[in-house]
């Protein structure tokens, strides 16, 4: 069943190759379509992350207040989640749903060299071979295009984690996340050294599109938050124009 799914993905890539005449462009087209299809899931995931950032200061207050009572702290946090209608698991579900597709695409692009014989998997004149790894390209003397793909591959991992922390008021947490992002980027560089260029192209294009989707979703949410705050701060004064002013009664003469 899994092999059938991978064959289906390869057939889609090959279909777009027959239209555009370039394997690299076909991979990018498939990546764009894939990102469009999962955009509702990405929006939901970004919404969950944004909601978590909003409740984080409240959680810190609860941790300060009930730090000595773990059971009470957990109860208060659950009450807070219920009040703001936040579900921590909601941000993980979209990631779990799209992981099988990511894994299948990764494996298909890794196996492209063995799927068709005598085919040159190139990305115009930019990348000579999409089935070649940077380590192999280094031995052949055509390393520069693969270095660029490696930098994009690692940078696309670092940038989203940094952008998520720009609006964070917790400096310690922000610093910790930036350090973690840097370590993850170094780890991705190590992985990319022996990954086919087609995988790096797919992951880099997918991550850059994901960053764009994330920023668009965040702007929409921030605009909605600003509109709600304005609606709370500026309330129109209600005047009942239907009631007639009472005329003072004339005083009786004695």
Secondary structure as GFF3:
##gff-version 3
##sequence-region A 1 254
A	DSSP	alpha_helix	2	20	.	.	.	ID=ss1
A	DSSP	alpha_helix	23	37	.	.	.	ID=ss2
A	DSSP	alpha_helix	39	65	.	.	.	ID=ss3
A	DSSP	alpha_helix	70	84	.	.	.	ID=ss4
A	DSSP	alpha_helix	90	110	.	.	.	ID=ss5
A	DSSP	alpha_helix	112	115	.	.	.	ID=ss6
A	DSSP	alpha_helix	134	140	.	.	.	ID=ss7
A	DSSP	alpha_helix	144	164	.	.	.	ID=ss8
A	DSSP	alpha_helix	171	192	.	.	.	ID=ss9
A	DSSP	alpha_helix	197	233	.	.	.	ID=ss10
###
